[in-house]
Amino acid sequence: MKKKLEIDKIIEGGLLVLTLIWTIAGSFPTGWIYDLTAGRGSEIGQKPDASVSLIKREGDIEVASIHQVPVTVTGDTLVPCPLMKVRDKDEVGVHTYRPRRSRVEKQYLVRAYETMPYPIPFTSKIARTMSKAASHNQYHLIQLEDGSYLGVYFDDYLKLQKWFKSKINLPVGYVRRSDQEERKMLKKMEKDYNVNTDYVLIMYDEDKVNNTVDTVIRYVSFLIFSIVEIWGLQRLRTISKQKHKQSDPE
C-alpha cells in the first residue's frame, strides 16, 4: 500500500511538472483570448469581411503586395517551417535583470527569430512545443488552389482548427516582401515545395500580445489545471479504494 502511494505521488508530481511546462513555456493556447474582441473587418488579425480578397493562386500574391490590399487564404494543407518569430515585438532586444541575492546585473538577448534545422527533427518539434511556443509563433506554408505554396505567419492557436474541420480559415493579412531570415527559410524549403520565396503573408497583429499580461494568464491557467488534476487524481484514488473494499471477502 505504501509503495502504491509513493507511485501515485510520483505520477501526480510528474503531471504537475508537465502541466507547468505546457502552460507557462509551452504551447498552451492563449491567443484566442485576445481575438475575442478582434471582430470582423479588413484589419490585420480580424476575421475577414466581404471586402477582403482571397488568395487562390501564385499570381495573386504579387498583385496583393503591389496594391497592399487586405487578403486572406484558406487551405487544407499546412507545412511547418523551420522558423519562429517572437509574439510580443517589445520583447526583442537586450534585457537587464538582477538575480536574487546578487548585486551584479545580468543581461540576456531576445532575438526576433529562432531557427530550427530542416527537415525539422522530432526533437526540435518537442522542444518547440514545450519551451518556445508560449513566446513564439511558427511560420507555415499553405497550399493554394493551384498547387503552389505561400509562406504565412499567424497566431499558432489557429492550427487547432485542423482538429475540427478539414479546411483552415485564416484571418486578414497583408502580403509583403520576405526579409532576410524569411527568405533564407523559404529557400531551404523551395526544393521540396513550389513556394514563392519573395513574399510572405503576415496575418498576426504584433501589437495584440503583451508578454507580462500573457504570463499572468498562463500562471492562472496552470493554477486552475493543477487544482483540477489534483482533485481528479484524488477522486480516482477514492473510487479505487471503494472498489478494492467491495472486492475483498469478508
C-alpha positions as CSV (number, residue, x, y, z in Angstrom):
1,M,0.0,0.0,0.0
2,K,2.8,2.4,0.9
3,K,4.6,1.6,-2.4
4,K,1.4,2.3,-4.3
5,L,1.0,5.6,-2.5
6,E,4.6,6.6,-3.5
7,I,3.9,5.7,-7.1
8,D,0.7,7.8,-7.1
9,K,2.7,10.8,-5.7
10,I,5.3,10.4,-8.4
11,I,2.6,10.3,-11.1
12,E,0.9,13.3,-9.6
13,G,4.2,15.3,-9.4
14,G,5.1,14.3,-13.0
15,L,1.7,15.5,-14.3
16,L,2.0,18.8,-12.4
17,V,5.5,19.4,-13.9
18,L,4.3,18.6,-17.4
19,T,1.3,20.9,-16.9
20,L,3.6,23.7,-15.6
21,I,5.9,23.4,-18.7
22,W,3.0,23.2,-21.1
23,T,1.1,26.2,-19.7
24,I,4.0,28.6,-18.8
25,A,6.6,27.9,-21.5
26,G,4.8,25.6,-23.9
27,S,2.0,25.5,-26.5
28,F,-1.0,26.2,-24.2
29,P,-3.0,28.5,-26.5
30,T,-3.8,32.0,-25.2
31,G,-4.0,33.8,-28.5
32,W,-7.8,33.2,-28.8
33,I,-8.4,35.3,-25.7
34,Y,-7.0,38.4,-27.4
35,D,-9.0,37.7,-30.5
36,L,-12.4,37.6,-28.7
37,T,-12.7,41.4,-29.3
38,A,-11.0,41.5,-32.7
39,G,-14.2,41.4,-34.7
40,R,-14.8,41.2,-38.4
41,G,-13.3,43.6,-40.9
42,S,-10.2,44.3,-43.0
43,E,-7.6,45.0,-40.4
44,I,-4.8,42.5,-39.8
45,G,-5.8,39.7,-37.5
46,Q,-9.5,40.2,-37.9
47,K,-12.0,37.8,-39.3
48,P,-12.3,38.8,-43.0
49,D,-15.3,40.6,-44.2
50,A,-16.7,40.8,-47.8
51,S,-14.1,43.4,-48.8
52,V,-11.1,41.1,-48.2
53,S,-9.7,39.3,-51.2
54,L,-8.9,35.6,-51.2
55,I,-5.5,34.4,-52.5
56,K,-6.1,31.4,-54.7
57,R,-3.1,31.1,-56.9
58,E,0.5,32.2,-57.1
59,G,-0.3,35.1,-59.5
60,D,-2.5,36.7,-56.8
61,I,0.5,37.1,-54.4
62,E,2.5,39.8,-56.2
63,V,-0.7,41.7,-57.0
64,A,-1.7,41.8,-53.3
65,S,1.8,43.0,-52.4
66,I,1.9,45.8,-55.0
67,H,-1.5,47.2,-54.1
68,Q,-1.3,46.4,-50.4
69,V,-4.8,45.2,-50.2
70,P,-6.1,43.2,-47.2
71,V,-6.2,39.5,-48.1
72,T,-6.8,36.1,-46.6
73,V,-6.2,32.5,-47.5
74,T,-7.8,29.1,-46.8
75,G,-6.4,25.6,-47.3
76,D,-6.3,22.0,-46.0
77,T,-2.5,21.6,-46.2
78,L,-0.2,23.3,-43.7
79,V,3.5,22.6,-43.6
80,P,5.5,23.8,-40.6
81,C,8.6,25.9,-41.4
82,P,11.9,25.9,-39.5
83,L,11.4,29.5,-38.4
84,M,9.7,31.1,-35.4
85,K,9.1,34.7,-34.5
86,V,8.5,36.4,-31.2
87,R,4.9,37.1,-30.4
88,D,5.4,40.3,-28.4
89,K,7.7,42.5,-30.5
90,D,8.5,44.7,-27.5
91,E,10.4,41.7,-26.0
92,V,13.1,41.8,-28.8
93,G,16.4,43.2,-27.6
94,V,18.7,43.2,-24.6
95,H,17.1,42.8,-21.2
96,T,18.8,43.5,-17.9
97,Y,17.9,41.8,-14.6
98,R,19.4,41.2,-11.2
99,P,19.3,37.7,-9.8
100,R,18.0,37.3,-6.2
101,R,20.7,37.8,-3.6
102,S,23.1,39.2,-6.1
103,R,24.5,42.8,-6.6
104,V,25.6,42.0,-10.2
105,E,23.2,42.8,-13.0
106,K,23.0,40.3,-15.9
107,Q,21.8,40.6,-19.4
108,Y,20.1,38.3,-21.9
109,L,19.2,38.8,-25.6
110,V,15.8,38.1,-27.1
111,R,16.1,37.7,-30.9
112,A,13.2,38.4,-33.2
113,Y,13.7,35.0,-34.9
114,E,14.5,31.5,-33.8
115,T,15.5,28.9,-36.4
116,M,15.3,25.1,-36.5
117,P,17.1,22.5,-38.6
118,Y,15.4,21.5,-41.9
119,P,13.9,19.0,-42.3
120,I,12.6,19.6,-38.7
121,P,13.7,16.8,-36.5
122,F,11.3,15.3,-33.9
123,T,13.4,16.6,-31.0
124,S,13.1,20.2,-32.3
125,K,9.3,19.8,-32.6
126,I,9.1,18.6,-28.9
127,A,11.5,21.3,-27.7
128,R,9.4,24.0,-29.5
129,T,6.1,22.7,-28.1
130,M,7.4,22.6,-24.6
131,S,9.7,25.6,-24.4
132,K,9.2,28.2,-27.2
133,A,5.6,28.0,-28.2
134,A,4.5,30.4,-25.4
135,S,6.6,33.2,-26.7
136,H,6.9,32.4,-30.5
137,N,4.6,31.7,-33.4
138,Q,5.9,29.4,-36.1
139,Y,5.8,30.1,-39.9
140,H,4.0,27.7,-42.2
141,L,3.5,27.1,-45.8
142,I,-0.1,26.8,-47.0
143,Q,-1.1,25.2,-50.3
144,L,-3.1,27.4,-52.7
145,E,-5.8,26.1,-55.1
146,D,-3.3,25.9,-58.0
147,G,-1.0,23.6,-56.0
148,S,1.6,26.3,-55.2
149,Y,2.6,27.3,-51.7
150,L,2.8,30.6,-49.8
151,G,4.7,31.4,-46.6
152,V,2.3,32.5,-43.9
153,Y,2.6,33.8,-40.4
154,F,-0.4,33.7,-38.0
155,D,-1.2,33.0,-34.3
156,D,-0.4,29.4,-33.7
157,Y,-3.6,28.6,-31.9
158,L,-5.5,28.8,-35.3
159,K,-3.9,25.5,-36.2
160,L,-6.3,23.8,-33.8
161,Q,-9.0,24.2,-36.5
162,K,-7.5,21.1,-38.1
163,W,-8.9,19.0,-35.2
164,F,-12.5,20.0,-36.0
165,K,-12.6,20.6,-39.8
166,S,-10.6,19.9,-42.9
167,K,-10.1,23.5,-44.1
168,I,-8.3,26.1,-42.1
169,N,-9.7,29.6,-42.3
170,L,-7.1,32.3,-41.5
171,P,-7.6,36.0,-40.6
172,V,-6.9,39.1,-42.6
173,G,-3.3,39.8,-43.5
174,Y,-1.1,41.7,-45.9
175,V,1.5,40.3,-48.3
176,R,4.9,41.9,-48.1
177,R,8.4,41.1,-49.3
178,S,10.2,38.5,-47.3
179,D,13.0,39.7,-45.2
180,Q,16.5,38.0,-44.9
181,E,15.5,35.4,-42.3
182,E,12.2,34.6,-44.0
183,R,13.8,34.2,-47.5
184,K,16.6,32.0,-46.1
185,M,14.0,29.7,-44.6
186,L,11.8,29.6,-47.8
187,K,14.9,28.9,-49.9
188,K,15.6,25.8,-47.7
189,M,12.0,24.5,-48.5
190,E,12.0,25.5,-52.1
191,K,13.5,22.2,-53.2
192,D,10.6,20.3,-51.7
193,Y,7.7,22.7,-52.3
194,N,6.7,25.1,-55.1
195,V,6.8,28.1,-52.9
196,N,7.3,31.8,-53.8
197,T,10.4,32.8,-51.8
198,D,9.9,36.6,-52.4
199,Y,6.8,37.1,-50.4
200,V,5.1,36.2,-47.1
201,L,1.6,36.8,-45.9
202,I,1.5,38.3,-42.4
203,M,-1.8,37.7,-40.6
204,Y,-0.6,38.2,-37.0
205,D,-1.1,41.6,-35.2
206,E,2.2,42.1,-33.4
207,D,0.6,44.7,-31.0
208,K,-2.1,42.3,-29.6
209,V,0.0,40.4,-27.0
210,N,1.8,41.9,-24.0
211,N,4.2,39.3,-22.6
212,T,3.6,40.4,-19.0
213,V,-0.1,40.0,-19.2
214,D,0.2,36.8,-21.2
215,T,2.5,35.3,-18.4
216,V,-0.1,36.2,-15.8
217,I,-2.8,34.4,-17.8
218,R,-0.6,31.3,-18.1
219,Y,0.1,31.2,-14.4
220,V,-3.6,31.5,-13.6
221,S,-4.3,28.7,-16.1
222,F,-1.6,26.5,-14.5
223,L,-3.3,27.0,-11.1
224,I,-6.7,26.0,-12.4
225,F,-5.4,23.0,-14.3
226,S,-3.4,21.9,-11.2
227,I,-6.4,22.1,-8.9
228,V,-8.5,20.1,-11.4
229,E,-5.7,17.5,-11.8
230,I,-5.2,17.0,-8.0
231,W,-9.0,16.7,-7.5
232,G,-9.3,14.2,-10.3
233,L,-6.4,12.0,-9.1
234,Q,-7.8,12.1,-5.5
235,R,-11.2,11.2,-6.9
236,L,-9.7,8.2,-8.8
237,R,-7.9,7.0,-5.6
238,T,-11.2,7.2,-3.7
239,I,-13.1,5.2,-6.3
240,S,-10.2,2.6,-6.5
241,K,-10.3,2.2,-2.7
242,Q,-14.0,1.7,-2.7
243,K,-13.8,-1.0,-5.4
244,H,-11.0,-2.7,-3.6
245,K,-13.0,-2.9,-0.3
246,Q,-16.0,-4.2,-2.2
247,S,-13.9,-7.0,-3.9
248,D,-12.3,-8.1,-0.6
249,P,-14.0,-11.1,1.0
250,E,-15.5,-10.6,4.5
